[in-house]
């Protein structure tokens, strides 16, 4: 098992005044149940997927809940709205009971949470393993901050060696990086007992289960073919601008249906919809979002491929990693891409309270100054807040300064 960054914050929240009801949500097989059972061994574990148990629990009064299950983990709780109302009633009447609610469908779970538990719970999102988590050897290891996370936490640039090869953690970071580029970040795939074939079989099974269970839970679809087709089209062009009209033509469904399907992919933790930055009214900026798949292993399963990533896939891997790591810090970071009508493009802009960090992603072993051309004079466009620093992330082991406040660094060094 690998350690998870959010374990410390979960334990702290559960012991605090606001942690009487914690809602842990994320994609299926992301490790929610494992973490909850490990961190809260004294809590009774109740699976709502068991229809007999679910019916029995739904018939219990608030007083029975308080007496029989004063501390419990409720898995897939979104499937029983009556239970959520029971938990609300217990919360309102007594201060002692504590509950952990788990769910893999953000749409269904959060709809019911907002209806019944607004102001009574803390919602925590879980994502696939990050590079620092992949570097750990056991569940109880400390997860180290990456240089990127240290930069966000401390509001100062990290000190970087002139070469990734000089980093004392180079070997561990390189192994974690190779795993991410091969299998993605789902916890089941770090099991050393699984062969390479086992891992690809697991990913194929995961995608089938996602379509058969999660999508049907969210949308109650009878015909999954259009959704499956859109999923594949988006996976083929992960990291590209999202053209709703073109997608509608390719998939053979209406534009509103395409938008709805894209929302489902996001709400089920399969994709990130990266909005365009468009606050400078004096510049002609493209307003279409980009769609990035969160996990490269899932992309390979959808496309039926076994290969190292192409340029768009590499961009999605890095942007997803930055997104996951920033989300762990809970600092309210916002994420955008930028493209001007004349073709100038920046892959990722991370907005924090102090200003912006900009990122260009290049699938290359040798970065040149031309790779930073779109980052130069970027502050003239991002004129509402300061541009703190820009980075070019790649597979080049050399760390270089490509201009004023522009640093090129190996992605695994910076994010590992």
Wavefront OBJ file of the C-alpha trace (Angstrom):
o trace
v 0.000 0.000 0.000
v 1.057 3.569 -0.610
v 0.644 6.408 1.868
v -1.919 9.110 1.086
v -1.357 12.811 1.580
v -4.850 13.457 2.920
v -4.580 11.015 5.850
v -3.268 13.656 8.231
v -5.945 16.169 7.321
v -8.668 13.499 7.581
v -7.553 12.528 11.087
v -7.322 16.182 12.111
v -10.777 16.953 10.725
v -12.360 13.919 12.406
v -11.055 15.104 15.770
v -12.225 18.688 15.266
v -15.546 20.400 15.871
v -16.390 20.414 12.140
v -15.578 16.761 11.541
v -18.614 14.980 12.912
v -19.649 14.083 9.366
v -16.927 13.656 6.754
v -17.876 12.993 3.128
v -15.082 11.271 1.191
v -15.783 11.122 -2.511
v -13.790 10.083 -5.575
v -13.676 7.626 -8.454
v -14.358 3.952 -7.868
v -11.273 1.961 -6.721
v -9.443 5.109 -5.649
v -8.916 3.845 -2.077
v -11.696 5.554 -0.106
v -12.762 2.427 1.795
v -9.179 1.388 2.524
v -8.303 4.782 3.972
v -11.490 5.042 6.035
v -11.046 1.573 7.545
v -7.357 2.182 8.262
v -7.771 5.607 9.855
v -10.947 4.817 11.779
v -10.715 1.186 12.947
v -13.220 1.799 15.770
v -15.941 2.849 13.316
v -18.439 0.222 12.183
v -18.193 -0.373 8.420
v -21.575 -0.569 6.627
v -21.854 -1.209 2.876
v -25.036 0.277 1.444
v -24.525 -1.815 -1.726
v -25.919 -4.752 0.237
v -29.674 -4.355 -0.481
v -30.799 -6.285 2.616
v -28.558 -4.289 4.945
v -29.552 -1.038 3.258
v -33.248 -1.747 3.793
v -32.668 -2.604 7.460
v -30.570 0.500 8.097
v -33.099 2.751 6.360
v -35.792 1.558 8.778
v -33.793 2.522 11.880
v -34.777 5.561 13.942
v -32.332 8.305 14.838
v -32.215 7.057 18.411
v -31.357 3.548 17.198
v -28.564 4.961 15.068
v -27.194 6.877 18.029
v -27.314 3.741 20.217
v -26.246 0.996 17.788
v -23.959 2.916 15.400
v -22.619 6.028 17.187
v -19.550 5.886 14.882
v -19.824 4.367 11.433
v -18.444 4.345 7.887
v -21.251 4.250 5.307
v -20.031 3.146 1.881
v -21.887 4.103 -1.350
v -24.296 6.076 0.819
v -25.666 8.044 -2.155
v -27.716 4.964 -3.045
v -29.950 5.431 0.018
v -31.256 8.990 0.511
v -33.181 7.863 3.619
v -29.910 7.074 5.339
v -28.558 10.554 4.707
v -31.673 12.025 6.294
v -31.225 9.682 9.275
v -27.625 10.862 9.707
v -28.854 14.462 9.584
v -31.367 13.738 12.343
v -28.694 12.138 14.531
v -26.374 15.100 13.953
v -29.065 17.589 14.940
v -30.041 15.773 18.153
v -26.726 14.600 19.626
v -23.144 15.856 19.613
v -21.310 12.548 20.130
v -22.024 10.446 16.983
v -19.556 10.665 14.094
v -19.899 9.353 10.548
v -17.748 8.901 7.458
v -19.774 8.867 4.229
v -18.162 7.355 1.126
v -19.370 7.634 -2.467
v -18.067 7.214 -6.010
v -20.691 9.325 -7.768
v -20.070 12.977 -7.046
v -23.274 14.051 -8.753
v -25.619 11.776 -6.818
v -23.758 12.050 -3.530
v -23.360 15.799 -3.491
v -26.934 16.408 -4.610
v -28.173 14.493 -1.592
v -25.548 15.981 0.732
v -26.473 19.518 -0.296
v -30.138 18.754 0.244
v -29.755 17.208 3.708
v -26.324 17.926 5.179
v -25.552 21.488 4.102
v -23.480 23.135 6.831
v -23.147 19.860 8.722
v -20.328 18.096 6.857
v -16.905 18.502 5.265
v -16.478 17.163 1.709
v -13.063 15.762 0.723
v -12.191 14.749 -2.855
v -9.830 11.863 -3.581
v -7.822 11.375 -6.762
v -5.363 8.770 -8.117
v -1.942 8.556 -6.503
v 0.405 11.487 -7.003
v 4.138 11.129 -7.653
v 5.087 11.807 -3.994
v 2.556 9.171 -2.911
v 3.891 6.668 -5.444
v 7.343 7.133 -3.869
v 6.175 5.810 -0.476
v 6.615 2.185 0.575
v 3.871 1.719 3.163
v 0.615 3.262 4.277
v 2.281 4.787 7.352
v 5.100 6.586 5.517
v 5.195 10.371 5.467
v 4.324 11.812 2.049
v 6.926 14.428 1.148
v 5.934 17.680 -0.535
v 7.111 17.994 -4.123
v 9.070 21.154 -5.025
v 5.860 22.379 -6.666
v 3.840 21.878 -3.481
v 6.564 23.506 -1.368
v 6.448 26.500 -3.701
v 2.684 26.878 -3.291
v 2.810 26.399 0.500
v 5.761 28.704 1.167
v 5.153 31.324 -1.534
v 8.755 31.083 -2.676
v 10.520 29.378 -5.560
v 12.151 26.026 -4.796
v 15.920 25.655 -4.964
v 16.636 23.392 -7.937
v 19.890 21.623 -8.849
v 21.295 22.248 -12.334
v 20.392 18.655 -13.192
v 17.681 16.247 -12.060
v 20.463 13.640 -11.844
v 21.911 15.527 -8.834
v 18.707 15.172 -6.833
v 19.354 12.620 -4.053
v 15.826 11.263 -4.640
v 16.370 10.914 -8.381
v 16.025 7.127 -8.430
v 12.757 7.063 -6.437
v 11.271 9.908 -8.457
v 12.258 8.279 -11.756
v 10.633 4.971 -10.752
v 7.422 6.725 -9.720
v 7.457 8.756 -12.949
v 7.886 5.654 -15.106
v 4.973 3.974 -13.309
v 2.747 7.013 -13.872
v 3.667 7.101 -17.575
v 2.952 3.394 -17.935
v 0.008 2.520 -15.702
v -1.325 5.757 -14.192
v -2.036 6.270 -10.514
v -4.751 3.867 -9.376
v -3.720 2.180 -6.086
v -4.482 -1.373 -7.246
v -1.731 -1.136 -9.849
v 1.123 -0.701 -7.367
v 0.590 -4.263 -6.126
v 3.858 -6.027 -6.962
v 2.056 -9.360 -7.249
v 0.286 -8.136 -10.403
v 2.075 -8.824 -13.658
v 2.102 -6.251 -16.442
v -0.715 -8.177 -18.119
v -2.649 -8.218 -14.832
v -2.389 -4.441 -14.622
v -3.674 -3.860 -18.134
v -6.466 -6.370 -17.515
v -7.396 -4.475 -14.348
v -7.564 -1.183 -16.262
v -9.777 -2.713 -18.959
v -12.074 -4.108 -16.281
v -12.144 -0.749 -14.527
v -13.360 1.050 -17.642
v -16.078 -1.565 -18.212
v -17.219 -1.299 -14.588
v -17.246 2.492 -14.816
v -19.539 2.356 -17.839
v -21.791 -0.371 -16.462
v -22.184 1.000 -12.935
v -21.107 4.608 -12.438
v -22.571 6.005 -15.649
v -25.827 4.135 -15.188
v -25.998 5.407 -11.602
v -25.483 8.991 -12.728
v -27.568 9.119 -15.867
v -29.833 6.048 -15.890
v -28.894 5.526 -19.557
v -30.307 2.587 -21.470
v -27.999 3.098 -24.438
v -24.360 3.653 -23.481
v -23.028 3.629 -27.043
v -23.048 7.423 -27.643
v -21.466 8.044 -24.242
v -18.808 5.395 -24.892
v -18.093 6.914 -28.303
v -17.674 10.397 -26.820
v -15.430 9.015 -24.087
v -13.173 7.480 -26.740
v -13.126 10.605 -28.923
v -12.170 12.768 -25.938
v -9.492 10.282 -24.862
v -8.006 10.388 -28.368
v -7.739 14.168 -28.167
v -7.084 14.681 -24.453
v -5.596 18.117 -23.899
v -7.266 19.605 -26.986
v -9.741 22.442 -27.146
v -13.305 21.261 -26.652
v -15.354 21.987 -29.766
v -18.924 21.018 -28.861
v -20.247 21.287 -32.420
v -17.503 19.056 -33.827
v -17.981 16.506 -31.032
v -21.727 16.510 -31.644
v -21.144 15.636 -35.314
v -18.615 12.885 -34.527
v -20.718 11.225 -31.832
v -24.099 11.733 -33.501
v -25.898 13.359 -30.570
v -27.059 16.920 -29.936
v -24.775 19.634 -28.572
v -26.692 19.775 -25.241
v -26.228 16.010 -24.881
v -22.476 16.355 -25.512
v -22.277 19.012 -22.799
v -24.212 16.755 -20.421
v -21.904 13.797 -21.131
v -18.819 15.950 -20.559
v -20.276 16.999 -17.224
v -20.783 13.336 -16.315
v -17.142 12.571 -17.104
v -16.046 15.399 -14.829
v -18.432 14.547 -11.992
v -17.306 10.905 -12.040
v -13.659 11.988 -11.657
v -12.535 10.873 -15.106
v -11.687 14.274 -16.587
v -10.774 17.855 -15.738
v -12.491 20.625 -17.661
v -9.803 23.300 -17.861
v -11.463 26.653 -18.381
v -9.956 29.367 -20.540
v -8.514 32.473 -18.912
v -10.327 35.454 -20.438
v -10.217 38.433 -18.068
v -8.266 40.790 -20.318
v -10.950 42.445 -22.431
v -8.384 44.221 -24.617
v -7.059 40.890 -25.952
v -8.876 38.493 -28.268
v -8.826 35.279 -26.248
v -10.207 31.864 -27.172
v -12.989 30.921 -24.745
v -13.292 27.170 -25.331
v -12.241 24.889 -22.454
v -9.809 21.996 -22.696
v -10.647 18.481 -21.533
v -7.884 16.529 -19.777
v -8.214 12.929 -18.641
v -7.061 12.554 -15.045
v -5.403 9.138 -15.385
v -3.237 7.887 -18.228
v -3.841 4.232 -17.417
v -7.555 4.802 -17.991
v -6.811 6.566 -21.290
v -4.858 3.531 -22.486
v -7.704 1.195 -21.539
v -10.272 3.342 -23.362
v -8.120 3.455 -26.500
v -6.876 -0.126 -26.303
v -3.222 0.907 -26.430
v -0.036 0.067 -24.552
v 2.499 2.752 -25.279
v 4.244 5.755 -23.852
v 2.172 8.954 -24.119
v 2.022 11.193 -27.149
v 2.212 14.976 -26.810
v -1.401 15.598 -25.795
v -1.408 12.671 -23.380
v 1.868 13.855 -21.834
v 0.347 17.303 -21.339
v -2.684 15.776 -19.617
v -0.504 13.644 -17.329
v 1.410 16.686 -16.089
v -1.593 18.990 -15.797
v -3.509 16.299 -13.918
v -0.544 15.824 -11.562
v -0.348 19.555 -10.857
v -4.112 19.639 -10.310
v -4.063 16.682 -7.877
v -1.141 18.055 -5.887
v -2.598 21.553 -5.616
v -5.976 20.141 -4.546
v -4.247 18.271 -1.704
v -3.062 21.577 -0.238
v -6.590 23.007 -0.074
v -5.399 26.533 -0.887
v -8.186 27.474 -3.278
v -6.021 27.430 -6.416
v -7.792 27.986 -9.744
v -6.721 26.382 -13.027
v -6.906 27.732 -16.587
v -5.380 27.481 -20.030
v -4.827 30.507 -22.265
v -4.976 30.891 -26.031
v -5.104 34.053 -28.076
v -6.842 34.313 -31.427
v -3.446 34.675 -33.147
v -2.225 31.304 -31.853
v -0.308 32.157 -28.685
v -0.976 29.424 -26.138
v -0.081 28.589 -22.534
v -0.910 25.060 -21.396
v -1.694 25.820 -17.756
v -2.111 28.845 -15.525
v -2.438 28.271 -11.784
v -3.965 31.192 -9.926
v -3.262 31.590 -6.215
v -3.901 34.529 -3.929
v -0.524 36.132 -4.646
v -0.721 35.850 -8.434
v -0.148 33.372 -11.275
v 2.192 30.514 -12.114
v 2.341 29.569 -15.801
v 3.336 26.211 -17.290
v 4.280 24.971 -20.735
v 4.497 21.193 -21.212
v 6.884 19.752 -23.790
v 7.381 16.087 -24.673
v 11.101 16.395 -25.299
v 14.428 15.314 -23.807
v 16.079 18.565 -24.868
v 14.399 21.890 -24.121
v 15.373 24.962 -26.142
v 14.646 28.645 -25.682
v 11.950 28.534 -28.362
v 9.926 26.214 -26.085
v 9.378 29.205 -23.787
v 8.333 31.670 -26.498
v 4.670 31.793 -25.413
v 5.668 32.498 -21.814
v 7.599 35.655 -22.618
v 5.703 38.889 -22.017
v 2.801 36.836 -20.668
v 2.409 39.326 -17.831
v 1.086 41.848 -20.379
v -1.960 39.599 -20.805
v -2.303 38.490 -17.159
v -2.530 42.088 -16.032
v -4.927 41.781 -13.082
v -2.424 39.933 -10.857
v 1.357 39.511 -10.959
v 2.864 36.644 -12.918
v 5.054 35.129 -10.209
v 7.021 32.637 -12.313
v 6.794 30.474 -15.436
v 8.004 26.927 -16.013
v 8.662 24.600 -18.937
v 8.138 20.995 -17.796
v 9.591 18.179 -19.899
v 11.787 15.053 -19.836
v 14.989 17.109 -20.056
v 17.160 16.340 -16.997
v 18.904 19.722 -17.218
v 17.484 22.668 -15.292
v 17.752 25.875 -17.329
v 16.809 29.530 -17.117
v 15.148 30.361 -20.436
v 14.484 34.018 -19.728
v 13.463 36.336 -16.948
v 11.414 34.329 -14.426
v 11.222 31.308 -16.768
v 12.679 27.977 -15.613
v 12.857 24.709 -17.524
v 12.906 21.646 -15.247
v 12.276 17.924 -15.534
v 8.635 17.200 -14.713
v 9.445 14.331 -12.323
v 12.016 16.456 -10.491
v 9.579 19.331 -10.011
v 6.503 17.220 -9.224
v 8.065 14.184 -7.541
l 1 2 3 4 5 6 7 8 9 10 11 12 13 14 15 16 17 18 19 20 21 22 23 24 25 26 27 28 29 30 31 32 33 34 35 36 37 38 39 40 41 42 43 44 45 46 47 48 49 50 51 52 53 54 55 56 57 58 59 60 61 62 63 64 65 66 67 68 69 70 71 72 73 74 75 76 77 78 79 80 81 82 83 84 85 86 87 88 89 90 91 92 93 94 95 96 97 98 99 100 101 102 103 104 105 106 107 108 109 110 111 112 113 114 115 116 117 118 119 120 121 122 123 124 125 126 127 128 129 130 131 132 133 134 135 136 137 138 139 140 141 142 143 144 145 146 147 148 149 150 151 152 153 154 155 156 157 158 159 160 161 162 163 164 165 166 167 168 169 170 171 172 173 174 175 176 177 178 179 180 181 182 183 184 185 186 187 188 189 190 191 192 193 194 195 196 197 198 199 200 201 202 203 204 205 206 207 208 209 210 211 212 213 214 215 216 217 218 219 220 221 222 223 224 225 226 227 228 229 230 231 232 233 234 235 236 237 238 239 240 241 242 243 244 245 246 247 248 249 250 251 252 253 254 255 256 257 258 259 260 261 262 263 264 265 266 267 268 269 270 271 272 273 274 275 276 277 278 279 280 281 282 283 284 285 286 287 288 289 290 291 292 293 294 295 296 297 298 299 300 301 302 303 304 305 306 307 308 309 310 311 312 313 314 315 316 317 318 319 320 321 322 323 324 325 326 327 328 329 330 331 332 333 334 335 336 337 338 339 340 341 342 343 344 345 346 347 348 349 350 351 352 353 354 355 356 357 358 359 360 361 362 363 364 365 366 367 368 369 370 371 372 373 374 375 376 377 378 379 380 381 382 383 384 385 386 387 388 389 390 391 392 393 394 395 396 397 398 399 400 401 402 403 404 405 406 407 408 409 410 411 412 413 414 415 416
